[in-house]
Structure formats: C-alpha cells, structure tokens
Amino acid sequence: MEIIKYDNALKGKNSDKCKTLEYSFNDKEIDLGIATINGRYPDCGYGVNLVSKELIYVIEGKGTLNFENKRIEFSKGDSILIEPNEKYYYDTEYCVISMACTPAWSAEQYKLID
C-alpha cells in the first residue's frame, strides 16, 4: 500500500491552459493525474497517447472532447475512456478531470499532432 499526499503530488503544466498534478507511484501499469483545463487544449491540433488507455472522470465543469470523427459533450460526474492512438482535444471554459492511464503515462508516449 502506498499513499501520495496532495502536497507531494508533482505540480506542472502542459500549457498556460492546462495545469496538472501527477500522482506517480513508480508503477509501470497505472498512474493518476489531475488536470485543470481553461480553454482549448492543446492550443491547436490534437493530442494522442500512443500507448496507454486513458480513463477520464470529470470532477468539475463541462466542455467538449473532440475526436477526429466525433464530439463528446461532458460535464461533472461523467467518465470517458480514450483508447490508445485516438486523437483528441478539449474545448472548455473550465474543467477539472482525473485521468488514470494504463500502462502508466510517460511523456515519450504522448504526442501533439497538427
């Protein structure tokens, strides 16, 4: 059993519109992140995880998750499963989401695509 306290979560940002908290247990199979998104993220194009499934839970707010061929409206309490290689971007005035990735997320497997 392990615990990561809020004060020990790794604080970062993917852009001025996407601030993050990473709860990494050094487990290769799964991890957890929290993102606060204000606006479109990424700023242009799409993001894509080449390896991991991303399980999203909307803690606060609402918005649209845009894929190449569809749009999903989301709001507080919704959950979304994003498969590896699905291209997407968020469009929201404000939302806070929890993301569990399996296998665990790494910067090398996440790409921004125009």
PyMOL commands that set and color helices and strands:
alter all, ss='L'
color gray80, all
select helices_A, chain A and resi 6-8+107-109
alter helices_A, ss='H'
color red, helices_A
select strands_A, chain A and resi 10-15+18-23+31-41+46-49+53-67+71-75+79-82+88-102+110-113
alter strands_A, ss='S'
color yellow, strands_A
deselect
rebuild
show_as cartoon
